[in-house]
Amino acid sequence: MGCSRNAFVVTNLTIPHATVVPDSALAILSQGEVNGLCTARTGRSYELFRRCALAVMTSGSETDDARELMDAYAEFDVTFERVDRGIRLHLRNAPARAFVDGQMIRGVQQHLFAVLRDITYLSNEIEQRARFDLSSPAAVTDTVFHILRHAGLFRPGPTHGVAVCWGGHSIGREEYDYTKDVGYQLGLRALDICTGCGPGAMKGPMKGATIAHAKQRVTDGRYIGITEPGIIAAEAPNPIVNDLVIMPDIEKRLEAFIRLGHGIILFPGGVGTAEELLYLLGVLAHPDNVEIPLPVILTGPESSADYFRLLDGFVRSVLGESFANRYEIIVGAPERVAARVRVAIDAVLKFRDIHDDAAYFNWSLRVDSAFQQPFAATHDAMSKLVLNPALPAHELACNLRRIFSGLVAGNVKEDGIREVEARGPFEIHADPALMSQLDGLLRAFVAQGRMRLAGREYSPCYRLMR
C-alpha cells in the first residue's frame, strides 16, 4: 500500500492551462458569491480553496505529507471568471493526473466543485456573516446539520441505512483486502457507505460495495466522504466517493459521522482511528446516550487480532469496562460483520421511527461542548492536557482524543508538521500508569507502520514526559 517519496515525484506532471465549468448543482452560487470569488486573490478562503482543490486533483498520490504535496505543486493556481451561468475556473499548472485527453475526469470535477461549494459556504455563512451561533452544543449541532443539508446529503424517506467505516490510510494489503470484503458484504445488504473519503480503509469498503451494489442492481448506492481542510491533502478523496462534503474542522467532521450514520465499523488504523474511537466512546458514555442504539464493531483479518487486543486492552485499562461494552470485536468474518450491522441498523431505524427522530440525522444523540470545540495542536496546548485516571472517565476520553488529534496533526497536517519542525516534538504529560499504557499503544503503532505510509521512515512527532 505504501510507496517511496520518489514514486510521488515522478508523477508530478502538470497541465499549463485548463478551463473547467460546473455541470451540476454542485456549484450553484449566488451572484454575490461569484463576485466575491472573482475579486478574491488573497486571504484565508482563497488559499483554503486552492489547497483543497489541489488535494482533490491529486487523489491517488502516494504521499500523506500535506506540505510535500503543496511544495510539489507550488506553481498551481486558480482564477475565477464570472459567466451568465455562474462561474468558470481557470487552472494553471494543474496536476495532469486529474485529466484524460485534455478533459478533467468527471469525478474529479465533481469533487472540485464540491470543494468550491463548501469552502464558499463556510466562508460566507460561518466566518463572514457569523450566521451560526457556535456558543452552545445545540447550536454547533445545528451548524453541522446546515452544512450537511447544504451539501445535499439528506434524503428524506426510506433509506438503505448508512454504515460509517473508519480505519487507517496506511494499512497493508491483507487489511485493505479485508475492508473490501466487508464492503462487499455490506453492499449485498444494500447498505450505503460513509468514510473519511481517503485511501486505505476509507477506500476499501466503498470499492467492495460498488461490486455488490451492481450485483443487487442498487442504482442509487451512496459512497459518502466526509473530510476537513486540515486532512484533505494527506487523505485526498478517493475516486469512488459520489457525495463529498468538507467540514470546517475535525470536531464537526466527527459529529457529522455519528449524526449521519446508523452504525460504525472500525478497521485497523493508527492514531487517527484511535482518535475516532475515543471520540465515539466518550460521546456514548454520556448518561443521556445510554439508551440510544448505535452499533459499533471493530473488525479486521485474523492477522489483526493482536492489534485489536492491544486497542481493547488500552480502552479497558484506561477508561473502564463500561466503555468497552459499547463495541464488539469480530475478527476474520466479513459476512458475519455485515449481517450483524444490517440487523443492528434495522433496529436503529425502527428506534428512530418510534421516537419520531429523523432517519437521516440523529438529533437525539447528546454531544457535550468539550467534544465539539476545535482543538488546536500547539506545543502549549498538548503539554497542558490533563491525563489522569482521577478525572471523570468522559473527560479523560475527551483529553485522550485531543492527544491523538494532535498526533495526527504532527504526522500529516501541514501546520502540525511545521510546528514540530520549528519547536521539536510535542510533549505529553500523564499519570505514570496511564503513560505506560499510552507508550505501549504508540510503540505498537510505530512498529506496525501505522503512523505513515508504508516504506516511509517515521520520525516521532511526540515525546512522552516521564
BELDADA-V989377 format. One line per field, one symbol per residue. psi: psi as a letter, one per 40 degrees, with the letter a starting at -180 (. if undefined). burial: + if it has 16 or more other C-alpha atoms within 10 Angstrom, else -. A space follows every 10 residues. Layout:
psi->???
burial->???
This chain:
psi->diiiddddde egiihdhihh iieaedfhii ddddddddeh eiiddddddd ddddddefhe hgifhddddd ddfdehihii hhidecihhh hhfihdeeih fehhhddddd dddddddddd ddddddddef dhhfeidddd dddddddddd efehgiaiid ihhhhiiieg iidddddddd ddddddddee iihhaeeaab eddddddddd dddddefhef ihghhhaidd edddgihied hehhhhidid dddddddedd ieihhhiiab dddddddddd dddeehdeed ehhghhhhii ideedddddd dddddddddi ddddeeiihh hfgddddddd dddddddddd ddddefihde hgddhhhidd edhhhhgidd dddehhghee iidddddddd dddddddddd dehddddddd ddeiiihhii iddddddddd dddddddefe diiiehhhhh eihhh.
burial->-+-----+-- -+-++--+-+ ++---++++- --+++-++-- ----++-+++ ++++++++++ ++++++++++ --+--+++++ +----+++++ +++++++++- ---+--++++ ++++++++++ ++++-+---- ---+--++-+ +++++-++-- +-+------+ ++++++++++ ++--++++++ ++++++++++ ++++++++++ ++++++++++ +++----+-- ++++++++++ ++++++++++ ++++++++++ ++++++++++ ++++++++++ ++++++++++ +++++----- --++++++++ +--++-++-- +++++--++- --++-++-++ ++-++-++-- ++-++-+++- -+------++ +++-++++-- +++-+-+++- +++-+++++- --++++++++ ++++++++++ +++++++-++ ----++++++ ---++-++-- ++-+++--++ ++++-----+ ++----
